[in-house]
Amino acid sequence: MAERAAMSGTAKQTLLERCLQHLQEVGFSDLSMRELAAAIGTSHRMLHYHFGSRDGLLVEIVNLMEARQRAALAALEADTSDLTELSRAFWKRVSDPALAPAERLFFEIYAHALNGRPWTAGFRESVVTAWTGPVTDMLTRHGLPPRQAGRAARLSLAVGRGLLLDLLATGDQAAVDDAAELFAELIARVEEPRDTPPSPR
């Protein structure tokens, strides 16, 4: 039983990886399950078996993409202790045009979540907290008090997603990159010690 479950999990992960690769190469926002299955070399029956529906598959693809981005951020943090450089490097990664199809899908799912689609329940529960927890921990390691780190983490997430949405909608890479650079400079100031206020006389 356990072996069968492990094999099923491996097959599901393999299909998910192939779907994400196809999305990043050519996109598939308008493809049916049958068309997508044919494109990645499987049957629509297998996609339904593992993901339940096209909507369920899309949510899982977005979750995989987000998990990869969090892993990338952790890897970048291991290479630098400077928050400004870390912010710059991560923005360079997420703003890569090659990721645009997957990021459009992310915002498409987000819009469905805002409209309360039942199949987005799990997405709504984790779309913010899956990031704020790790980023708060990261900022705490950089010396911020926990509450301040939590606030900065949520702000960073909101700014990053807002800039991505701007980039996807306008295509103005230079202007959005300039705004991202400003935020990279500002986030470093969060970790700077503040002057102690004078004692009341």
C-alpha positions in Angstrom: 0.0 0.0 0.0 2.7 2.5 1.0 4.8 1.5 -2.1 1.8 2.1 -4.3 1.2 5.5 -2.7 4.8 6.5 -3.2 4.7 5.4 -6.9 1.5 7.4 -7.4 3.1 10.5 -5.7 6.1 10.2 -8.0 4.0 9.9 -11.1 2.0 12.9 -10.0 5.1 15.0 -9.4 6.5 14.0 -12.8 3.3 15.1 -14.6 3.3 18.3 -12.6 6.9 19.0 -13.7 6.1 18.4 -17.3 3.0 20.6 -17.2 5.0 23.4 -15.7 7.7 23.0 -18.3 5.1 23.2 -21.1 3.6 26.2 -19.5 6.9 28.0 -19.4 7.7 27.1 -23.0 4.4 27.8 -24.8 1.7 28.6 -22.2 -1.6 26.8 -22.1 -4.2 29.1 -20.5 -6.7 28.1 -23.2 -5.9 24.4 -23.5 -8.4 21.7 -22.4 -7.2 18.8 -20.2 -7.2 16.6 -23.4 -5.1 19.1 -25.3 -2.7 19.6 -22.4 -2.4 15.8 -21.9 -1.5 15.3 -25.5 1.0 18.1 -25.4 3.0 16.5 -22.5 2.6 13.0 -23.7 0.0 11.5 -21.3 -3.7 10.9 -21.2 -6.4 13.2 -19.9 -7.6 10.3 -17.7 -4.2 10.4 -15.9 -4.4 14.1 -15.3 -8.0 13.8 -13.9 -6.8 10.9 -11.7 -4.0 12.9 -10.1 -5.4 16.4 -10.1 -9.2 16.0 -10.2 -9.9 18.8 -12.6 -8.2 21.4 -14.8 -8.6 24.0 -12.0 -7.0 21.7 -9.5 -4.1 21.1 -11.8 -3.5 24.8 -12.3 -3.5 25.4 -8.6 -0.9 22.7 -8.1 1.3 24.2 -10.9 1.2 27.6 -9.2 2.0 26.0 -5.8 5.1 24.2 -7.4 6.2 27.4 -9.0 5.9 29.3 -5.7 7.8 26.6 -3.9 10.6 26.9 -6.4 10.8 30.6 -5.9 11.0 30.3 -2.2 13.8 27.7 -2.6 15.6 30.1 -4.9 15.3 32.9 -2.4 16.8 30.7 0.3 19.7 29.8 -2.0 20.3 33.5 -2.8 20.4 34.3 0.9 23.1 31.7 1.4 25.3 33.7 -1.0 24.9 37.2 0.5 24.3 38.8 3.8 23.3 42.1 2.2 19.6 42.7 2.0 19.9 45.2 -0.9 21.9 42.7 -3.0 19.5 39.9 -2.0 16.5 42.0 -3.1 18.1 42.9 -6.4 19.1 39.3 -7.2 15.6 37.9 -6.4 13.9 40.6 -8.5 16.2 39.8 -11.4 15.1 36.1 -11.1 11.3 36.7 -10.8 11.3 39.3 -13.5 12.9 37.0 -16.0 10.6 37.1 -19.1 10.9 33.3 -19.3 8.7 33.1 -16.1 6.0 35.4 -17.5 3.6 32.7 -18.6 3.7 31.0 -15.2 3.3 34.4 -13.4 0.3 35.3 -15.6 -1.2 32.0 -14.4 -0.5 32.9 -10.8 -2.4 36.1 -11.1 -5.2 34.4 -13.0 -5.6 32.0 -10.1 -5.3 34.9 -7.6 -8.3 36.6 -9.4 -10.4 33.5 -9.0 -9.4 33.3 -5.4 -10.6 36.9 -4.8 -13.9 35.9 -6.3 -14.2 33.0 -3.8 -14.1 30.1 -6.2 -14.3 27.0 -4.0 -11.4 25.2 -5.7 -9.1 28.1 -4.6 -9.6 27.5 -0.9 -6.2 26.0 -0.3 -4.6 28.7 -2.4 -6.2 31.5 -0.4 -5.0 29.9 2.8 -1.4 29.7 1.8 -0.8 32.4 -0.9 0.4 34.9 1.7 1.5 32.8 4.7 3.6 30.4 2.7 5.9 33.4 2.1 5.6 35.6 5.1 6.8 32.9 7.5 10.1 32.1 5.6 10.8 35.8 4.8 10.1 36.8 8.4 12.6 34.2 9.6 15.1 35.4 7.0 14.8 39.1 8.1 15.1 38.0 11.8 18.4 36.3 10.9 19.4 39.7 9.5 18.8 41.3 12.9 15.3 42.6 12.8 13.0 42.2 15.9 10.3 39.6 15.1 7.4 42.0 14.9 9.3 44.4 12.6 10.5 41.4 10.5 6.9 40.3 10.1 5.8 43.7 8.9 8.7 44.0 6.5 8.0 40.5 5.2 4.4 41.3 4.3 5.4 44.6 2.8 8.1 42.9 0.7 5.6 40.3 -0.6 3.1 43.0 -1.5 5.6 45.2 -3.3 7.1 42.3 -5.2 3.8 41.0 -6.4 2.6 44.5 -7.2 5.7 45.2 -9.3 5.3 41.9 -11.1 1.7 42.7 -11.9 2.8 46.1 -13.2 5.5 44.5 -15.4 3.1 41.9 -16.9 0.4 44.5 -17.6 2.6 47.3 -18.9 5.7 45.6 -20.2 7.7 48.7 -19.0 10.8 46.8 -17.8 12.9 49.8 -17.3 10.4 51.7 -15.1 9.5 48.6 -13.0 13.2 47.7 -12.6 13.8 51.3 -11.3 11.0 50.9 -8.8 12.4 47.6 -7.7 15.8 49.2 -7.2 14.3 51.8 -5.0 12.7 49.2 -2.8 16.0 47.2 -2.6 17.6 50.4 -1.3 14.7 51.0 1.2 14.6 47.5 2.6 18.2 47.8 3.7 17.3 50.7 5.9 14.9 48.5 7.9 17.9 46.8 9.4 19.7 50.0 10.3 19.7 50.7 14.0 17.6 53.7 15.0 18.9 56.4 17.2 17.8 56.1 20.8 15.3 58.8 21.6 16.4 61.3 24.3 15.3 60.6 27.8 12.5 62.8 29.1 13.8 65.3 31.7 
